[in-house]
């Protein structure tokens, strides 16, 4: 059953993210969206987010189930995440350079938007917190001589920060393209509503929904290996020797 879900899920994910990137990239009238690399950037950012969420779910679920984390598996996930972030960051940098090169008339308004409206979400959240810090953390955890306990913490922090960075990427693409006027003479404001189809509550429900579906699928089709080490049973009891 797991193979069937994988066969259905992976092509669906590629089509979804590629199609969304294609929609944004085909809007030639918007210099923030008009890019031939937009579908590829959306795909690779989705791959990065997917690897990070798998790592995060594995660590958190193992903790709640009192099971020992398989360090070779965790190291491999961390290594894959490291290389995926490198490729994704390179593509995003290339996409940004290409957009700046094409936007001759809109370069001033785009620079103003990056330095003001999107400074926190783009420079701080996406680049610093969501890319550079996870890269350094994953490189140190995977290729450095660090104890396993500290390595697990570094993997966990990196996975969380990657999710923050990918969410900021999506925010910057969708909201950023709506922050300047059609005449390219000034910036507008975006106000997030609480209710409605595009409100905060609806967005929160959509974020929670995949985890609810995951819990249901795990209950129906258990993915766990019964040979996992139970931390409760492996603890040394008082008065006994290892």
MIKOL-534099 format. One record per residue (C-alpha): residue in one letter; z, y, x. Coordinates in steps of 0.5 Angstrom, whole numbers, padded with zeros to 4 digits, always signed. Example, Ala and Ser with C-alpha at 12.3 -4.5 7.8 and 13.67 -1.06 7.14 Angstrom:
<recs>
a+0016-0009+0025
s+0014-0002+0027
</recs>
This chain:
<recs>
x+0000+0000+0000
x+0001+0005+0006
x-0006+0004+0008
x-0008+0006+0001
x-0004+0012+0001
x-0006+0014+0008
x-0014+0013+0007
x-0013+0017+0000
x-0009+0022+0003
x-0012+0024+0010
x-0019+0026+0007
x-0016+0029+0002
x-0012+0034+0006
x-0018+0035+0011
x-0022+0037+0004
x-0017+0041+0002
x-0015+0045+0008
x-0022+0046+0010
x-0025+0048+0003
x-0019+0054+0003
x-0021+0056+0010
x-0028+0056+0008
x-0027+0060+0002
x-0023+0066+0006
x-0028+0065+0012
x-0034+0066+0007
x-0032+0073+0005
x-0036+0078+0009
x-0034+0084+0006
x-0027+0083+0009
x-0026+0083+0016
x-0019+0080+0016
x-0022+0074+0013
x-0029+0074+0015
x-0030+0068+0021
x-0034+0062+0022
x-0027+0059+0025
x-0023+0060+0019
x-0024+0053+0016
x-0023+0050+0023
x-0017+0054+0024
x-0014+0052+0017
x-0015+0045+0019
x-0012+0045+0026
x-0006+0049+0023
x-0005+0044+0018
x-0005+0038+0023
x+0000+0042+0027
x+0005+0043+0021
x+0004+0035+0019
x+0006+0033+0025
x+0012+0037+0025
x+0014+0035+0018
x+0013+0028+0020
x+0018+0029+0026
x+0023+0033+0022
x+0023+0028+0016
x+0024+0022+0021
x+0030+0025+0024
x+0033+0028+0018
x+0032+0022+0014
x+0035+0017+0020
x+0041+0022+0020
x+0042+0021+0013
x+0041+0014+0013
x+0046+0013+0019
x+0040+0010+0023
x+0039+0011+0030
x+0033+0015+0032
x+0027+0011+0036
x+0027+0016+0042
x+0020+0013+0045
x+0017+0014+0038
x+0020+0021+0038
x+0017+0023+0045
x+0010+0021+0042
x+0011+0025+0036
x+0013+0031+0041
x+0008+0030+0046
x+0003+0030+0040
x+0006+0036+0037
x+0005+0040+0044
x-0002+0038+0045
x-0004+0040+0037
x+0000+0047+0038
x-0004+0048+0044
x-0011+0047+0041
x-0009+0051+0035
x-0006+0057+0039
x-0013+0057+0043
x-0017+0057+0037
x-0013+0062+0033
x-0013+0066+0039
x-0021+0065+0040
x-0021+0067+0032
x-0018+0073+0033
x-0022+0075+0039
x-0028+0074+0035
x-0026+0078+0029
x-0024+0084+0033
x-0031+0083+0036
x-0035+0083+0030
x-0030+0089+0026
x-0033+0095+0030
x-0032+0100+0024
x-0025+0096+0022
x-0022+0096+0029
x-0017+0102+0028
x-0015+0099+0021
x-0014+0092+0023
x-0010+0095+0029
x-0006+0099+0025
x-0004+0093+0020
x-0002+0089+0026
x+0002+0094+0029
x+0006+0096+0022
x+0005+0091+0016
x+0004+0085+0020
x+0008+0086+0026
x+0014+0082+0024
x+0010+0076+0021
x+0005+0076+0026
x+0008+0078+0033
x+0015+0075+0032
x+0015+0069+0027
x+0008+0067+0028
x+0007+0068+0035
x+0014+0068+0038
x+0018+0064+0034
x+0013+0059+0031
x+0008+0058+0037
x+0011+0060+0044
x+0018+0058+0043
x+0016+0051+0040
x+0011+0050+0046
x+0017+0051+0051
x+0022+0047+0048
x+0017+0041+0047
x+0014+0042+0054
x+0022+0042+0057
x+0024+0036+0052
x+0018+0032+0053
x+0017+0033+0061
x+0023+0035+0063
x+0029+0031+0065
x+0034+0032+0059
x+0039+0028+0056
x+0037+0024+0050
x+0042+0028+0045
x+0039+0035+0048
x+0032+0032+0047
x+0033+0031+0040
x+0036+0038+0038
x+0030+0041+0042
x+0025+0037+0038
x+0029+0038+0031
x+0029+0046+0033
x+0021+0046+0035
x+0019+0042+0029
x+0023+0047+0024
x+0020+0053+0028
x+0013+0050+0027
x+0014+0050+0020
x+0016+0058+0020
x+0010+0059+0024
x+0005+0056+0020
x+0008+0059+0014
x+0007+0066+0017
x+0000+0064+0019
x-0002+0063+0012
x+0002+0069+0010
x-0002+0073+0015
x-0008+0070+0013
x-0007+0071+0005
x-0003+0077+0005
x-0006+0081+0011
x-0013+0081+0008
x-0010+0085+0002
x-0006+0090+0005
x-0012+0095+0007
x-0016+0099+0002
x-0024+0097+0001
x-0026+0103+0004
x-0022+0101+0010
x-0019+0108+0010
x-0011+0106+0009
x-0006+0101+0008
x-0003+0098+0002
x+0003+0095+0000
x+0004+0088-0003
x+0010+0087-0007
x+0012+0079-0009
x+0014+0078-0016
x+0020+0074-0018
x+0016+0071-0024
x+0009+0069-0026
x+0004+0064-0023
x+0004+0068-0016
x+0012+0069-0016
x+0017+0067-0012
x+0020+0062-0016
x+0013+0059-0017
x+0012+0058-0010
x+0019+0055-0009
x+0017+0050-0014
x+0011+0048-0010
x+0014+0048-0004
x+0019+0043-0007
x+0014+0039-0011
x+0012+0035-0005
x+0019+0033-0002
x+0020+0030-0009
x+0014+0026-0009
x+0016+0023-0003
x+0022+0021-0005
x+0019+0018-0011
x+0014+0014-0006
x+0020+0012-0001
x+0024+0009-0007
x+0018+0005-0010
x+0015+0003-0003
x+0020+0003+0002
x+0017+0005+0009
x+0023+0003+0013
x+0024-0002+0018
x+0030-0007+0017
x+0031-0008+0024
x+0033-0001+0025
x+0040+0000+0029
x+0045+0002+0024
x+0050+0008+0027
x+0056+0006+0023
x+0056-0002+0026
x+0054+0000+0033
x+0060+0005+0034
x+0066+0002+0038
x+0072+0001+0034
x+0079+0004+0037
x+0082-0001+0041
x+0076-0005+0043
x+0071-0005+0049
x+0064-0005+0049
</recs>
